[in-house]
Amino acid sequence: FGLKLLGVGNEQWGPQYVERYARFAKTLKSKYPDVQLVGASGPDPDGQRFDYLWTQHRRMKTDLVDEHFYRSPQWFLDHTHRYDRYDRAGPKVFAGEYAAHVADRGNTLESALAEAAMMTGFERNADVVRMASYAPLLAHEDAWQWRPNLIWFDNLRVVATPDYYAQQLFSRNRGDVVLSVRLNAEDGAAEPLRTVFASATRDDKAGEIILKIVNAGTNAISAGVHLDGIARRQRVSGTETVLTAESLKAENSFELPRRVTPRLASARWDVPDFDHTFPPCSLTVLRVAAKQ
């Protein structure tokens, strides 16, 4: 079947799992050495069980470790730099299940922006985070286990959540090379940076730099953008796609399925330096032509 990856276990923990994983790994690697194995790290993204399994996976030289995190939006915002500190030489990460929970609500703009902020961390650390997948994917309106699901349906209709559109924007604007990003605040203006998250890549075929900026705050932010590596001042074209709504609590429904959806517009900038305003409660994707 051309299988490239195989997961051994799902949210298991403890010494018994390590013992059995080792036996699976020995047999599978001897017969299929090119198939990469994904090991479990338990049901939580931290704690004693998590730390123990990571220690064992490093010892066993597991190819990838599957991490799961279902947490509050604030947890996601607080952990966007989680993978900055991971060992580059150790097992790689598969962020195999994640969703931001909003208490007593379904998928809202708030949860979508929190996940997008986390995904900027995935993208900045793509040498460590090899794969990521949101979960759960589908839920029927009359038969669900919990509320954070990417796509909802009933017997006649389907509605995509704000989280779905955040995932879509990252998927369609990946780029080929990850670029470094530095966020600087003016003197006395450090507070807004607590709600701003960013990543950047280069699309070699299109000749564009792709900037993804999350403004999780409730105020618009005016920023100066500087693109290193562009030698001469020039006027360039591109696109601006914005996912936002009037409130962090905004969500899509069967009655209002397009309440929170991306808006695409053409744009022109004078590079390498230009000013841009990022709306409150928004995910913005800028594609800037940047051929030398």
Secondary structure, DSSP 8 states (H G I E B T S, - for coil): ----EEEE-SS--HHHHHHHHHHHHHHHHHH-TTSEEEEE--SSSSSHHHHHHHHHHHHHT-SEEEEEEEE-HHHHHHTTTGGGGS-TTS-EEEEEEEEE--TT--S-HHHHHHHHHHHHHHHHTTTTEEEE--S--EEETTB-S-S--SEEE-SS-EEE-HHHHHHHHHHHT--SEEE-------TT--GGGGGEEEEEEEETTTTEEEEEEEE-SSS-EEEEEE-TT--S-EEEEEEEEEEE-S-TT----SSSTTSS--EEEEEEEEESEEEEEE-SSEEEEEEEE---
